[in-house]
Amino acid sequence: MATIAGQSMKNAFLHGRWTPEDSARLYGLPDWGQGFFRVNDKGHVVVTPTKEPALAIDLLELVRGLHDRGLGAPVLVRFTDILRRRLEELSSAFTRAIAEHDYKGGYKCVYPIKVNQQRHVVEEIRDLGASLGYGLEAGSKPELLAVLGMSENRPDMPIVCNGFKDDEFIETVILATKLGRNIIPVVEKFSELELIVKHAQRYDVRPQIGVRIKIAAKGSGRWEGSSGVRSKFGLFISELLTVLDYLRKHDMLDCLRMLHFHIGSQICDIRNLKNAINELTHIYTELRRLGAEKLDIIDIGGGLGVDYDGSQTAFDSSMNYTIAEYAADVVYRIKSVCDDVGAPHPTIMSESGRAMVAYSSVLIFDVRGATSFDAAPEPDELEAAMAAEQEVPQPVIDLIQTSQNLTDRNLMESYHDAMQARDEAMSLFSLGYMSLPMRAIAERLFWSVGRKILDRAVKFKEMPEELDGLPEILSDIYFVNMSIFQSMPDSWAIDQLFPICPIHRLDEEPTRRGVLADITCDSDGRIDKFVDKRDVKKALELHALRPDEPYYLAAFLVGAYQETLGDLHNLLADTHAVHVTIDESGEYSIDEVVRGDTVAEVLSYVQIDHNELRRNMRREIERAVRAKRLTVAESQSFLRFYEAGLDGYTYLEE
């Protein structure tokens, strides 16, 4: 038996009136929202960046305000105050754990800019995290150059360099060390250590060196394969011992300062982390015993999860622990192992990029239309269609009878009868024994019966698993003004779940169920899996569209990776982005507006010269004028329209 996603609908059915609280429960805001997202009395989603209900930003009012400023949907809204709160929560969790366990080491965190490399995001983390001792992590040469340029006059800010490194990368790190930067290159393969030693000797520098190791313990969830001894990065234990000998030989063993590992992104089960930390700390104490006495930092990498579905379980899109438990387990495990052998407590460093930025960004987009699959034929239409036939096909008669005889007691029997009748109708049509109008009637009758079955089933707490596919079969298609590939690529590429819900009309019962199709011409540009506490639902509860009235949806927790991984499928580019803060009085302000790419800018990314396009179109228009296919006025109107398009938004505009 399967739990029905519309349990909140049942509650509303029982107490007779739909409320904003019913919507909040239906879409899971109290679960995945972590206090940052709520539903107000108007039925609008509000953002409470400080988690204080009095300081709330109404998303619908924000969208209307942006519209008045000439910024239409889709738009990505970044909430600086949520970002600040997440940084503080992470730091506070480790501060409390260190105090509670009488831990003698400290805690630092570096932000891997690969998670979201947008300049405004990196700069906000750099500035907000300064008082917390936060730093930045670079995983490539371009990222290193960006980090160095964005950390001017911050000599104490920690910089960690991961990823594969060539000679130029290493030389840049050594020069940055000589410049006075607090930078640590992490050795991923032995040849990198040789380059570090070469350039350190050349520039007479004593660099800080980190090494990443492959440990036996593995992560959990979708990225489990990126950890363990078969992981892409890091040294085997045998290679680690060779590193010690090499550094000792070159009188640089005191430069070994950091031990690093990574057991995968989005760790959903805390038990895997405990085992890995235990193994890592034993390696740390052994390295110190073998002579690496200056080794004083353990970098536990990334992996701190985000509870995308709010279930607080070991499901791939969730996590069965809190930030406080994460910090407490890390501190306790490291302390216990160190105390057992009398080793000093190291500084703990993490690279929790996903947990830092995911909550701070919300993607808001509008619906441009919908297709439904449950329009029953009107009685007059049905009678006329049947009268036009010499003989009404039996499957059509069976579907009519199934619809008329449907009760709460025969849902399964009716479902089986409807499925059989539909299949028989398709077979008759394929063999040439059913007309096209009759096939259309059969399809609509089947959808109508299915809708009646589903509406009745929603009243019950559970329904047979055999009916689980019915919501998907009958779900509407809502066409949304955005690109999955640009703004939510993980949804397409790895089936990552993101919370999605309407941002208004939440004081009304959603009477439709639908999947979302974006405006790209690719059939994969759709979202048909949605968060459902401890499960995945195949359709999202939505409201019927109203003529000439906008309907806005939002995808939440999209701050990590989505902007960076997005591509230019159909040349749909970055959306508008706005940075919003809230003051103590509850008034919000738009601090930064980053307009989305124009069509001309996007074309330049794929080596198409928009100026050449303009020249080509002018020549073509002039030829049309000379041939009297266009008047001069029409030609100028066309040219203005074409050039305005090149300078405009890549998404649908009003």
NORWOCOR-V166677 format. One record per residue. D_FIRST is the distance of its C-alpha to the first C-alpha in whole Angstrom. Layout:
BEGIN
d_first=<D_FIRST	D_FIRST>
END
This chain:
BEGIN
d_first=<0	4	7	9	13	15	14	18	18	17	19	22	21	22	25	26	28	26	28	29	27	24	24	25	22	20	22	22	25	26	24	25	28	30	32	34	32	31	31	34	35	36	33	34	33	35	36	38	39	40	37	40	38	42	42	40	40	39	38	38	42	42	41	44	46	46	46	50	51	50	47	44	40	39	40	39	40	41	41	44	43	39	41	43	41	39	42	43	40	40	43	43	40	42	45	44	42	46	47	45	45	49	49	52	51	50	47	47	45	46	44	43	45	43	39	41	45	46	49	48	45	47	50	48	47	50	52	49	48	52	52	49	51	48	49	48	47	48	47	49	53	53	50	53	56	54	53	57	58	55	56	60	62	59	60	58	55	53	52	50	50	48	47	50	53	56	60	60	57	58	62	60	59	62	64	61	62	66	65	64	60	58	56	54	54	51	52	49	51	55	57	56	57	61	61	60	63	65	65	65	69	70	69	70	67	65	61	58	56	52	50	47	46	43	41	39	36	33	31	28	25	27	30	30	32	35	36	37	40	39	39	42	44	46	48	47	49	52	53	52	55	57	57	58	61	62	62	64	66	67	67	64	62	62	60	57	55	51	49	46	42	39	36	34	33	30	29	26	26	29	30	31	33	35	35	37	39	40	42	43	45	47	48	49	51	52	54	56	57	58	60	58	59	59	55	54	51	47	45	41	41	38	34	33	30	29	25	25	21	22	19	22	20	21	20	22	23	23	25	24	28	30	34	35	34	34	38	38	37	39	42	41	41	44	46	45	46	49	50	50	53	55	54	54	51	51	50	46	45	42	41	38	39	35	35	38	38	34	34	37	37	35	35	35	35	36	34	36	34	31	30	28	26	25	29	29	33	35	36	40	39	36	39	42	40	39	43	44	42	44	41	38	35	33	30	31	31	28	26	29	28	24	25	27	25	21	20	17	16	17	15	13	17	18	16	17	21	21	20	23	25	25	26	28	30	30	32	34	35	36	38	40	39	37	39	38	38	36	33	33	32	30	28	28	27	24	23	24	22	19	20	20	16	15	18	16	12	14	15	12	10	6	6	5	5	9	10	10	13	14	16	17	19	20	21	25	27	29	32	33	37	36	36	33	35	38	36	32	33	30	28	29	30	28	25	25	23	26	25	26	26	29	32	33	32	29	30	29	25	24	24	23	21	23	24	27	30	33	37	37	38	35	32	30	31	28	25	22	20	20	19	16	16	15	13	15	15	17	19	20	21	25	27	29	33	36	39	41	39	38	34	34	31	31	30	30	31	33	36	35	36	36	39	41	38	39	41	43	40	42	45	42	44	43	42	44	44	45	45	45	46	46	49	49	50	46	48	47	49	48	50	50	49	49	49	47	49	51	51	54	53	50	52	54	51	51	55	56	59	58	62	62	60	62	65	64	62	65	67	65	65	69	69	67	70	73	71	71	67	67	69	70	68	65	65	65	62	60	62	61	57	57	58	56	53	54	55	52	48	46	43	43	45	46>
END
